[in-house]
Amino acid sequence: MGFAQKNPNIVYASDNSKIKLDLPSTRNVYGGTIINVKYKGTRISYTQKGAFEYACKLVEENIPTTFPINITVEFENLQDDDCLALVETYSVPFDTPISNKRIDKVYLKRYAQIYDYMPNFNKDEDGLKFFRDSPDAKIKFSSRVKYDYNIDQSKIDSDKYDFITVAIKALLKVVGFSLKAYSSGNTLIALTPSNQYTSTILSDDVHANYNLAISDSAYIIPRIHSYNKWLLVSKPPYRQGISLNYFVDSPDKETAIMQYGLSKGSYIRYIGNSIQDFFSFCDWDRPIATGFEGLYVYNANTQNVIPFQGNTKDNQSHEIFLSNTTISSPQNKESYSSYIYSRREIEENGSYVLLQDGSWQSFNYLEDLNNNDKYARTVDGYLRLKIISNIVDNGIISNSEGIINTSSLKEGFYILSIFNGNNRVSELKWKK
């Protein structure tokens, strides 16, 4: 790895050894986030859009629930030969109790879910513009690079860069895996505006920050649920844009996606446990429960899926395809408060299905879920459902159908399980 200065917002090409990490059929899945995409330019093909949206769905599986994230994508003639993608994120004044600094928009969208925080705006349309209509980030892919857009991992060209891997790396920078700081002498100073990762790993002591960045022992750890420790690049000398910006080079598949650089023919579909711990490190977790007031969040595993058994118009199976079109904006008649309420992680008791616009729609029976074009889906083609009911006792759920022993639900696919006092929120997904 060279010592030249690098831009922390760029996904770089490298001559590292090839790495091939397939998408595991058995994997953990988290949350109910939707990534909305707006394409800029007229020459972006359906193939390019499909590959990018596939990457979005992989990243969605690994993000704790936020309000929908809005991203603009374009292809541009970027001058740096090693630049595969350039990420620009947006910040906002953040005057909540935890900060008086400008913070990244994406983290505010998570913070608003955790603390049921609804920023005040002078006009209703200003709130809608902030949450629904304005971009949270922009990704520019280099039009000079030869990408392979194959979703099928077995068909990746060894002389091209895997576009989906580049897109995943860029999306993880969008959600905050990027140090916004600069060095001067033996100091390391956070930029303004900053982001949540920078504010978490750096302190107000600029000399201590610099020493951390060249300590050869900097790491991130989750705040709750785990004792993992993930080493960051921090070998001396300090390398602008690299130190504290990436996990150390290693054969560890758990950190591969955010190690520096990507070589031709390499592909990574497995995002890894380190990213979940990154979110925890950056305060994306809900507060630790105290008594009946806290919320517990659990992941799910793709081993536990129930095939959809509802009524269909015919008995033929339906193969699920990713949409190559952008998601249209909701109608303007939607109010700011209704937009927020329909996308809240915590709602009233009931069953909900996640729609493509990021809102939750209630339903009574699984047989009601027959509008294939309306629902959000995972890369496997599964619906994303959320069931909210009351806990009566350990292992027993009380709902409108009576008392159900949760051991009988072991085939159900829980993406998210939340305890809120006596309320339990379980997000499920079912394949149709």
N, C-alpha and C positions, 0 to 999 in steps of 0.2 A: 504494500500500500504506500503510495507516494505521500509526501508531506505538503504538497501544494494546497493552497486554500481552496475550500469547496463551499458551495452554497448549500446550506442545510435543507433547503426546500426543493432540491433537485434529486431525482432518481438517476443514479449514474450507471453507465456501463462499466464493466471491468473485465479483466482477463483471469478472474478466479477460476478455480476448478469447477467443472459442470456439476450442478446439483439437480436432482430429479426427485421431487416429493409429490406423490399422487394425492388426490383428494380421497381421504379414507371414507369408506361407507359408514363406518362407526365413528362418530365424532360428537363432541359436545356442541350444543347450540344454545344461544343466549338471546333473550330480549325480543322486542317487537319494533325495531327501527326500520324505517324505509328511507332509501336514498333516491331522491328525485334527480333526474338528469335533463339538462337543457343543452342541446348541441349547437355550437356556433359555426357557421360555414355550410356551404351547400355540397361539399364533396365528401362528406362523411357517409360511408356506405352502411348498409344494413349489417354486413359482416362485422364492421368495426363497432357499431352500436351494440350488436348482440354480444360481442366479446367483452365490452366494457360493462354492460349490464349483468353479465355473468359474474364478473369480478365484484360488482356491487353487492350481489346476493351473497357471495362468500363472505364479504366484510360485514354485511348486515347480521349474519349468524353470530358474529363475534363481538357485537357492540351491545352494551347495556342499553335499555330502551331510552331513546331520545325523541324529541319531536322530529318530524321528517327533516332530513339534511338535504339541502339544495346545492347542486354542483353544476357548474358550467364546464363543458368540455370542448376543446378545439385542437386542431392540428396546426402547427406553426413551424416556420423555418428557424429553429433554434440554432444559434451559431456554434455552441460548444459541441464538439464531436462526441464527447462522452455523455452528453445529456440526453436521457431517454424521455424524461418528463419533468415539467416544472410546475410546482404547486404554489398557489397564492391563496392565503386564508384571510378572512375578514374578522375584524374585532369590533367590539361595542363598548361604550362606557358601562361599567358594571358597578353600580352603587348598592349592591346587596350587603348584608351584614358581614360577608366574608372578605370583601375586597372593595377598595376604592380606585382600583386601577382599570385600565382597559383590558378586556379579556377576550379570548376567541369566541366567536358566535356558537360554534358547535358545542363547546363545554357549557355555555349558558343554557343550551337546549336540553342538556342532561340535568343541569342544576335545577331547572324549572320543573322537571319531572320528580326529582328527589324531594324537593322541598315545597312542591305545589305552589311554585312561585310564578306569578303572572305580572310581568313588567307593565307599568302604567304608560299609556300613550295618550297624547292630547286628542287624537282622533282614532276612531275604530279602524279606519283604513290604514293608519300607520302601524297598528299592531299586526294586521294581516300582511302588510308589506314586509315587516320584519320577519315574522315566523313563516309565512306561506310563500311569498312572491320573490323576495330578494335572495341572491346567492349567498351561501356560507363559504364557498371556496370556488376556485377556478383551477382546472388542470389543463396544461398545455402539453400535448405530446409532440415530439419532434417529427416533422414530416420528412426529415432526411434519413430516418432510421428504417431499416427493413425489419418489420415486425411479422411474427407469425400469429394469426388470429384464431387458430384452431382451439376449440374447446376440448376436443379429444386429445388427451395428453400423449397418446402413442404416435401422434402425427406431427409433433413439433419438429420443425426443420432445425437441424443442428447448426446451420449458418445464419439463423435469424434470432432475434430477441422475442421471447414469449410475451405477447402484449398483455395477457391476463395477469401475469406476475408483476409486470411493470405497473399496471393499473392498481393492483392490490397494494403495492408499496406506496404509490401516490395517495391512495385513499387513506392509508394509515397515517400519512403525514397530514392529511386533511383533518383527521380527528385528533391531531395534536402531538404525534411522535416526531417532534422537531424542536431542537433547542434554539430559542431566539435570544442570542447573546453574542457579544464580541469581546475579544481580548485586547488589552492595551498594556504592554509591559508584562508584569506578573499579576495582572488583575483580569477578572472575567466579569463582565457587566451585562445584566439583563437588558434587553431592548424594551422600548416602549413604543407601541403596544407589545405586550408579552403574550404568553399562552399558559395554560394550566400546568403543563409539564415543566416549563421553565421556572414558573413560580414555585413549584414543588421541590425541584431538585436543587435550585440555587437559593442562596440566602442574601441578606443585605450586605454581607461581608464579602467584598469583591476579591480580596486576597484568599479567603477560604475557598471561594468558588474556583479560583484558578488552581489552587492546590488539589482540590478534588478532581479537577479535569486532567491532572497529570499524576494522579496517585497510583495508577495501575490497579486500583481496587474499587472503583466506583461501581455502583450497582443500583438496581431498583428491586424493591420487595413489595408484595401486596400488604395492604393495611390490615386485612382480615382474611380469615378462611384458609391461610396457607403459610408455609414457612419457606417457600421458594426464594431463591436469590439469583438474579440474572445480571451477569457482569456486562458493563458498558465499556466501550473503547475509551481508555483513559491513560494509555501509555505516554510518557513524555517523548518528544516535546508536544506541546499543545498543537492540535491540528484544527484550524477553523473549519467548521461545518462537518467535522467527523467526530472529534472528541465529544463524548456524552450524547452523540446523535445516533449511535448504532450499538447493537450488541457486538461483543467481541467475535472475531472469526473463529468458528469451531464447527465440528460435525453435528452439533446438537440441532435436531430438527425443530425443537421447540422455539428456537430463536432465529432460525434460518431466514424467515421472511424479512426481518429488519436487521440483518447483517449488511455490511456495506457492499454495494455493487451487485451487478448481475451480468453473467457471461452469456454468450450466444449458446443456444441449445438448452439452457437451464430453464426449469420451470418449477414453481412452488405453488401447490394448491392447498397445502396444509398450513394454516396460519399460526397455530401453536399456542401453548398455555402461557407463554411469556406475555402475550398481548393482553390476556385477561388480567394478569398481574400488573401490567402497565396501567390499565384503567383503574385498578384498585389503588395503585400508588398515587394516581392523579385525582383521587377523591371522587371517582365515579360510583363508588359503592354507596348504598344507603347506610345511614347511621346504624351502629350496633344497637341491637334491641335492648331496652330496659323495661322489664316487666311486660306489660301487654301493649306498650306504646310503640315498639320498634317494628322494623320490617326486615324479614329474612329473605334473601334472594338466592335461588338455587338454579343451576343449569340443568339441561336435559341431555339425553343421549339418543342418537339415532337408532339404537337397537330397539327402542321401545316405540313402535309405530303401529297403529291400527289402520288397516286398509278401509277406505270409506265404503260403507255397505248400503248407502241410501238408494232410493229409486232413481232410475235414469230412463230416458226416452227409449233406449234400446239396451241390449245386453252386451254390446261391444265395449271393449276397453278403449280408453281415450288416452293417447300419448300426449304428454305435456310438452309444449315448446315455449322457450323464452320469447317474450315479446321484443321485437326490434324497434318499437315505437316509443316515443316519450310519453310520459303520463301527463294528461291534460290537467290544468289547474281547476280547482273547485269553482263553483259558480260564485259570482261576486256577491250574491245575496247572503252568503255565509258571513256571520258576524265574527268578530275577534274572539269573543267569549265562547261561542259555539265551536269555533275551530279548535281552541285549546281544550275544551271539555271533551270533544269527541275523540281526542288523541291522548288523553290522560292514561297513564299506566294503571292507576288505581281508580276503579269505578264502583258503581253499585253492583250488588250481587246479580249474577246472570251469566249467560254465555255470549261470547263475542267472536266475530271473525275479523281479521285484519284486511282492510281494503287497500287497493293500490295507492290511494292518496294518503295512506297512513292513518286513516280514521278506523275506529272499531265500530262494527255494526252488530247489534244484538240479534240473536236467533233463538228459537225454541228447540228445534230438533235438527239433528245432523242431516236429515232428509231435505231440510230447507236449503241446504247449501248447494245449489245447482246452477249458479251463474258463473261459469268458469272464467269469463273474461273480466270479472269484477274484482277478484280476490288477489291479494299479494301471495306470492309463493316463494319457496326456497329453491335452490338449484336442483333439488330432487323432484320438484313439482308438488310439494306438500303444502296444504293450506296451513295457515297460522292462526290458531284459535286461542281464546283466553276464557277460562272458566273461573268465575268468582263465587265463592260460597263460604259458609261459616264453619269454623272448627268447633265441634262440640267437645271432643276429647282427643287424646293422642291417637292418631291413626284413624279417626272416624270423622267423616265430613257430613254435615247436615245441609241439605238443600231442599228444593221444592219437591224432589222425588222421594224424600225421606232420608234415612240413615244408610250410608254406604261405607263399607269397610274399604279403606284405600288399598289394601293388599289385592283386591280384585281389580284394581286399575293399573296393575303393573305393565300391561301392554299399552297403556296410554302414553302418549309422548308429551312429557312436560318440558316445554322450553323454559318456562319461568314459573317459579313457585314463590309466592310472597305471603308472609304472615303480617297482618296489620291489626294488632289487637286480637280480636277473635275472628278476623276476616282472613281468608286465604285466597290468594289470586294464583291461579294455575293457567299458564298459557300452553296450549296443546297445538299440535299440527297433525293433520290427517291427510292421507293421500287419496285423491279421488280418481 
